[in-house]
Amino acid sequence: MNIHITLQEVCSSTGLSREAVVEIVEHGIVEPQGEQPEQWLFDDQCLCLVQRARRLQRDLELNWQGIALVIELLEQRERLMAENEALLRRLQRFDPHEA
């Protein structure tokens, strides 16, 4: 089930200001549905990304542009790790002693 929440609810849930969430959207960290901030709807995946961005910003003290890059690199790392696991499974079919 996909839940959608408003900008106001994201702010309440994360403790971020409206301006901070707008910046997060402007940097492409999340892409809510809707054209204008008043119309934005965030799904549960967007909310998780906003929370992740907030933690990274707090812990690393980076600006939102830096956070966008960090998240992009972390997502790329996760994709590469999953691809590596799939390749290892395929390799093991041919030689169970490999890997």
Rosetta constraint file for C-alpha pairs under 8 A:
AtomPair CA 2 CA 43 HARMONIC 6.42 0.50
AtomPair CA 2 CA 44 HARMONIC 6.76 0.50
AtomPair CA 3 CA 43 HARMONIC 5.48 0.50
AtomPair CA 3 CA 44 HARMONIC 5.97 0.50
AtomPair CA 4 CA 41 HARMONIC 5.56 0.50
AtomPair CA 4 CA 42 HARMONIC 5.15 0.50
AtomPair CA 4 CA 43 HARMONIC 4.49 0.50
AtomPair CA 4 CA 44 HARMONIC 6.83 0.50
AtomPair CA 5 CA 9 HARMONIC 5.97 0.50
AtomPair CA 5 CA 10 HARMONIC 6.79 0.50
AtomPair CA 5 CA 41 HARMONIC 5.32 0.50
AtomPair CA 5 CA 42 HARMONIC 5.16 0.50
AtomPair CA 5 CA 43 HARMONIC 6.48 0.50
AtomPair CA 6 CA 10 HARMONIC 6.30 0.50
AtomPair CA 6 CA 38 HARMONIC 7.97 0.50
AtomPair CA 6 CA 39 HARMONIC 7.67 0.50
AtomPair CA 6 CA 40 HARMONIC 6.06 0.50
AtomPair CA 6 CA 41 HARMONIC 4.91 0.50
AtomPair CA 6 CA 42 HARMONIC 6.26 0.50
AtomPair CA 7 CA 11 HARMONIC 6.24 0.50
AtomPair CA 7 CA 18 HARMONIC 7.27 0.50
AtomPair CA 7 CA 21 HARMONIC 7.73 0.50
AtomPair CA 7 CA 37 HARMONIC 6.84 0.50
AtomPair CA 7 CA 38 HARMONIC 7.17 0.50
AtomPair CA 7 CA 40 HARMONIC 6.21 0.50
AtomPair CA 7 CA 41 HARMONIC 6.80 0.50
AtomPair CA 7 CA 42 HARMONIC 7.37 0.50
AtomPair CA 8 CA 12 HARMONIC 6.24 0.50
AtomPair CA 8 CA 18 HARMONIC 7.35 0.50
AtomPair CA 9 CA 13 HARMONIC 5.95 0.50
AtomPair CA 10 CA 14 HARMONIC 5.99 0.50
AtomPair CA 10 CA 16 HARMONIC 7.88 0.50
AtomPair CA 10 CA 42 HARMONIC 7.72 0.50
AtomPair CA 10 CA 47 HARMONIC 6.79 0.50
AtomPair CA 11 CA 15 HARMONIC 5.45 0.50
AtomPair CA 11 CA 16 HARMONIC 5.00 0.50
AtomPair CA 11 CA 17 HARMONIC 5.86 0.50
AtomPair CA 11 CA 18 HARMONIC 6.22 0.50
AtomPair CA 11 CA 21 HARMONIC 7.23 0.50
AtomPair CA 12 CA 16 HARMONIC 7.30 0.50
AtomPair CA 14 CA 50 HARMONIC 7.63 0.50
AtomPair CA 14 CA 51 HARMONIC 6.19 0.50
AtomPair CA 14 CA 54 HARMONIC 7.75 0.50
AtomPair CA 16 CA 20 HARMONIC 6.08 0.50
AtomPair CA 16 CA 21 HARMONIC 6.64 0.50
AtomPair CA 16 CA 54 HARMONIC 7.80 0.50
AtomPair CA 17 CA 21 HARMONIC 6.48 0.50
AtomPair CA 18 CA 22 HARMONIC 6.18 0.50
AtomPair CA 19 CA 23 HARMONIC 6.19 0.50
AtomPair CA 20 CA 24 HARMONIC 6.24 0.50
AtomPair CA 21 CA 25 HARMONIC 6.30 0.50
AtomPair CA 21 CA 50 HARMONIC 7.67 0.50
AtomPair CA 22 CA 26 HARMONIC 6.11 0.50
AtomPair CA 22 CA 37 HARMONIC 7.37 0.50
AtomPair CA 23 CA 27 HARMONIC 6.16 0.50
AtomPair CA 23 CA 64 HARMONIC 7.07 0.50
AtomPair CA 24 CA 28 HARMONIC 6.53 0.50
AtomPair CA 24 CA 29 HARMONIC 5.57 0.50
AtomPair CA 24 CA 30 HARMONIC 6.70 0.50
AtomPair CA 24 CA 50 HARMONIC 7.47 0.50
AtomPair CA 24 CA 64 HARMONIC 6.38 0.50
AtomPair CA 25 CA 29 HARMONIC 5.81 0.50
AtomPair CA 25 CA 30 HARMONIC 5.29 0.50
AtomPair CA 25 CA 31 HARMONIC 6.09 0.50
AtomPair CA 25 CA 32 HARMONIC 7.60 0.50
AtomPair CA 27 CA 64 HARMONIC 6.90 0.50
AtomPair CA 27 CA 65 HARMONIC 6.17 0.50
AtomPair CA 27 CA 68 HARMONIC 6.49 0.50
AtomPair CA 28 CA 68 HARMONIC 7.04 0.50
AtomPair CA 29 CA 49 HARMONIC 7.25 0.50
AtomPair CA 29 CA 50 HARMONIC 7.61 0.50
AtomPair CA 29 CA 53 HARMONIC 7.84 0.50
AtomPair CA 29 CA 68 HARMONIC 5.47 0.50
AtomPair CA 29 CA 71 HARMONIC 7.60 0.50
AtomPair CA 30 CA 46 HARMONIC 5.64 0.50
AtomPair CA 30 CA 49 HARMONIC 6.77 0.50
AtomPair CA 30 CA 50 HARMONIC 7.12 0.50
AtomPair CA 31 CA 42 HARMONIC 7.80 0.50
AtomPair CA 31 CA 46 HARMONIC 7.20 0.50
AtomPair CA 32 CA 40 HARMONIC 5.58 0.50
AtomPair CA 32 CA 41 HARMONIC 5.38 0.50
AtomPair CA 32 CA 42 HARMONIC 4.89 0.50
AtomPair CA 32 CA 43 HARMONIC 7.36 0.50
AtomPair CA 32 CA 46 HARMONIC 7.11 0.50
AtomPair CA 33 CA 39 HARMONIC 7.66 0.50
AtomPair CA 33 CA 40 HARMONIC 5.32 0.50
AtomPair CA 33 CA 41 HARMONIC 5.08 0.50
AtomPair CA 33 CA 42 HARMONIC 6.59 0.50
AtomPair CA 34 CA 39 HARMONIC 5.07 0.50
AtomPair CA 34 CA 40 HARMONIC 4.55 0.50
AtomPair CA 34 CA 41 HARMONIC 6.49 0.50
AtomPair CA 35 CA 39 HARMONIC 6.34 0.50
AtomPair CA 35 CA 40 HARMONIC 6.74 0.50
AtomPair CA 36 CA 40 HARMONIC 6.24 0.50
AtomPair CA 42 CA 46 HARMONIC 5.58 0.50
AtomPair CA 42 CA 47 HARMONIC 6.47 0.50
AtomPair CA 43 CA 47 HARMONIC 6.38 0.50
AtomPair CA 44 CA 48 HARMONIC 6.28 0.50
AtomPair CA 45 CA 49 HARMONIC 6.31 0.50
AtomPair CA 46 CA 50 HARMONIC 6.15 0.50
AtomPair CA 47 CA 51 HARMONIC 6.20 0.50
AtomPair CA 48 CA 52 HARMONIC 6.09 0.50
AtomPair CA 49 CA 53 HARMONIC 5.99 0.50
AtomPair CA 50 CA 54 HARMONIC 6.12 0.50
AtomPair CA 51 CA 55 HARMONIC 6.27 0.50
AtomPair CA 52 CA 56 HARMONIC 6.19 0.50
AtomPair CA 53 CA 57 HARMONIC 5.99 0.50
AtomPair CA 53 CA 67 HARMONIC 6.31 0.50
AtomPair CA 53 CA 68 HARMONIC 7.82 0.50
AtomPair CA 53 CA 71 HARMONIC 7.54 0.50
AtomPair CA 54 CA 58 HARMONIC 6.09 0.50
AtomPair CA 55 CA 59 HARMONIC 5.93 0.50
AtomPair CA 56 CA 60 HARMONIC 5.58 0.50
AtomPair CA 56 CA 61 HARMONIC 7.42 0.50
AtomPair CA 56 CA 62 HARMONIC 7.66 0.50
AtomPair CA 56 CA 67 HARMONIC 6.71 0.50
AtomPair CA 57 CA 61 HARMONIC 5.00 0.50
AtomPair CA 57 CA 62 HARMONIC 5.31 0.50
AtomPair CA 57 CA 63 HARMONIC 6.76 0.50
AtomPair CA 57 CA 64 HARMONIC 7.24 0.50
AtomPair CA 57 CA 67 HARMONIC 6.48 0.50
AtomPair CA 58 CA 62 HARMONIC 7.79 0.50
AtomPair CA 62 CA 66 HARMONIC 5.68 0.50
AtomPair CA 62 CA 67 HARMONIC 6.28 0.50
AtomPair CA 63 CA 67 HARMONIC 6.30 0.50
AtomPair CA 64 CA 68 HARMONIC 6.09 0.50
AtomPair CA 65 CA 69 HARMONIC 6.51 0.50
AtomPair CA 66 CA 70 HARMONIC 6.22 0.50
AtomPair CA 67 CA 71 HARMONIC 6.09 0.50
AtomPair CA 68 CA 72 HARMONIC 6.14 0.50
AtomPair CA 69 CA 73 HARMONIC 6.15 0.50
AtomPair CA 70 CA 74 HARMONIC 6.11 0.50
AtomPair CA 71 CA 75 HARMONIC 6.07 0.50
AtomPair CA 72 CA 76 HARMONIC 6.15 0.50
AtomPair CA 73 CA 77 HARMONIC 6.09 0.50
AtomPair CA 74 CA 78 HARMONIC 6.24 0.50
AtomPair CA 75 CA 79 HARMONIC 6.25 0.50
AtomPair CA 76 CA 80 HARMONIC 6.16 0.50
AtomPair CA 77 CA 81 HARMONIC 6.09 0.50
AtomPair CA 78 CA 82 HARMONIC 6.21 0.50
AtomPair CA 79 CA 83 HARMONIC 6.13 0.50
AtomPair CA 80 CA 84 HARMONIC 6.01 0.50
AtomPair CA 81 CA 85 HARMONIC 6.19 0.50
AtomPair CA 82 CA 86 HARMONIC 6.28 0.50
AtomPair CA 83 CA 87 HARMONIC 6.21 0.50
AtomPair CA 84 CA 88 HARMONIC 6.13 0.50
AtomPair CA 85 CA 89 HARMONIC 6.25 0.50
AtomPair CA 86 CA 90 HARMONIC 6.32 0.50
AtomPair CA 87 CA 91 HARMONIC 6.12 0.50
AtomPair CA 88 CA 92 HARMONIC 6.14 0.50
AtomPair CA 88 CA 99 HARMONIC 6.56 0.50
AtomPair CA 89 CA 93 HARMONIC 6.60 0.50
AtomPair CA 90 CA 94 HARMONIC 7.19 0.50
AtomPair CA 91 CA 95 HARMONIC 6.39 0.50
AtomPair CA 91 CA 96 HARMONIC 7.70 0.50
AtomPair CA 91 CA 98 HARMONIC 7.09 0.50
AtomPair CA 91 CA 99 HARMONIC 7.78 0.50
AtomPair CA 92 CA 96 HARMONIC 4.39 0.50
AtomPair CA 92 CA 97 HARMONIC 6.98 0.50
AtomPair CA 92 CA 98 HARMONIC 5.99 0.50
AtomPair CA 92 CA 99 HARMONIC 7.12 0.50
